Amino acid sequence: MQSRKIRFHNNKKKKKWPIIVTCLIGGILIIVPTIWIGLHDWNLDESLIALNPETPHEQPTQTTTEPDTPDSENPDPVPTEEPEEVVPPQEKPDESKEQHTPPAEEPPNNSYIPNQALPESPTIINGFIIANKKYPLPSTYNKGEDQTAREAFDKMAAAAKIDGFELFAFSTFRSYERQVTLYNQYVEKDGQEAADRYSARPGYSEHQTGLAFDIGEINFEQHWASSSFGETPAGKWVAQNAHLYGFIMRYPLGKEEITGYMHEAWHFRYVGVVTATDIYTNKQTLEEYLEL
């Protein structure tokens, strides 16, 4: 009786083994795939590809802004054509606003401005008082001969005398009223068009500044106020040395279209040694130097 109970107990244990084996196999089947997928970042597609690398698969479509590279050896291709520049649309002018109209072009320095009134004060540019056909002086401007210019001329005359030339300034300051008389005489004699080439209208004369010196040689008065002075030894000396004393030949040969006046070999203007040397070296006029 006792032995039968033992056999029954042993048979009961034997029946549990199939269940245990089945659970182990099922657990393995669940755990292994889970670990495999986890090793491939939980991507089922990559896990399947890893199991069978020879299986063909479709590459994922990538969207990129980089241009296609025609040459695999050149990872950074240079575009053969530059992108077309985008031009922003032009704004239409607002017709309700006042349109700017540029001023009429002024006449050049060699012409008078029609109907120009004389100013109340002189024009001074970079420290230089200007008197030409574009920039007149007030009729009341009357400071007389400039003392600094006179002292500079006296030094020049002393130097010229050592070289055998006796210079004389036969005309320096002229008042507005004196210029009225002279200009009218020239117009009556030669006509206004001709007079405007060698004589300034009242208010436009550089002599009124007191800085202009008409230079000649004593005992050679026939060359005074004449282009022939420039051909004399004394005239050539002045032309070559005046800048050393602060004077420039105000109306050089070939500059009439700039200055407005014919060549005057006798007319010199005091501007100071530094400026005179610069103008002389660069063969300029005062208008060119000051960019008038």
Secondary structure by P-SEA (a helix, b strand, c coil): caaaaaaaaaaaaaaaaaaaaaaaaaaaaaaaaaaaaaaacccaaaaaaaacccbbbbccbbbbcccccccccccccccccccccccccccccccccbbbbcccccccccccccccccccbbbbccccccccccccccccccccccaaaaaaaaaaaaaaaaaccccccccccccaaaaaaaaaaaaaaccaaaaaacccccccccccccccccccccccccccccccccccaaaaaaaaccccccccccccccccccccccccccbbbbccaaaaaaaaaacccccccccc
